[in-house]
Amino acid sequence: MVTREALLVSASALVGAAASAVAFQLFSRWIRPYSGPEPSANGIGECSVVDPYDPSKRKGYLSWDDYFMAIAFLSAKRSKDPNRQVGACLVSQNGVILGIGYNGFPRGCSDDELPWAKMSLTGNPLETKYPYVCHAEVNAILNTNHASAAGQKLYVTMFPCNECAKIIIQSGVAEVIYFVEKLSKLDAAYIASRKLLSMAGIKVRKHQPQMSHILVQFDQS
């Protein structure tokens, strides 16, 4: 007849064996041999396993174009315009950021006292944002700490409007890189902007992103 003590010993042995097997499986996975970097999504703040002995540089880093356009998009996040947020980044030919800007009201003019509306119920243009707002391109050029915009590149999230095109030309900017066109190609203001920039010899090109998204993650938990 099997004693109570023998049963307890047998049960303990079985539990111990099972625990050892599970621990071995987990441990064997944890110490598996390194087989190169593990893929991760494009983004900032995301990590992947890297061989500490690999002398090669990291792959998947931001291109210059994506970097500067991302800064223009980040600047647009500062805009308080409820309808459209535009950002711009002025860059020298050797890749130095000279100025950034977004659409908003002039310095010293309260954005709580001026209207943000696109249209007026009474038809009064002074009840809309348009007579007051400064565009992102203008702010980026003016925010250069006295550096010249002549011969430089301007990254903008939207194609410059007619008035901004004139300022871009007058400031001497050599190249405009835009992300989207906000105006219809049949719009007279759009046609005029294109014509002026072309006549002034300013290179214009649409940004072609190499990354589908960029993640900025502040939460490190």
Buried (B, 14 or more C-beta within 10 A) or exposed (E): EEEEEEEEEEEEEEEEEEEEEEEEEEEEEEEEEEEEBEEEEBEEEEEEEEEEEEEEEEEEEBEEBBBBBBBBBBBBEBBEBEEBBBBBBBBBEEEEBBBBBBBBBEEEEEBEEBBBEEEEEEEEEEBBBEEBBBBBBBBBBBBBEEBEBEEBBBBBBBBBBBBBBBBBBEBBBBBBBBBEBBBEEEBEEBBBBBEBBEEBEBEBEEBEEEBEEBEEEEEEE
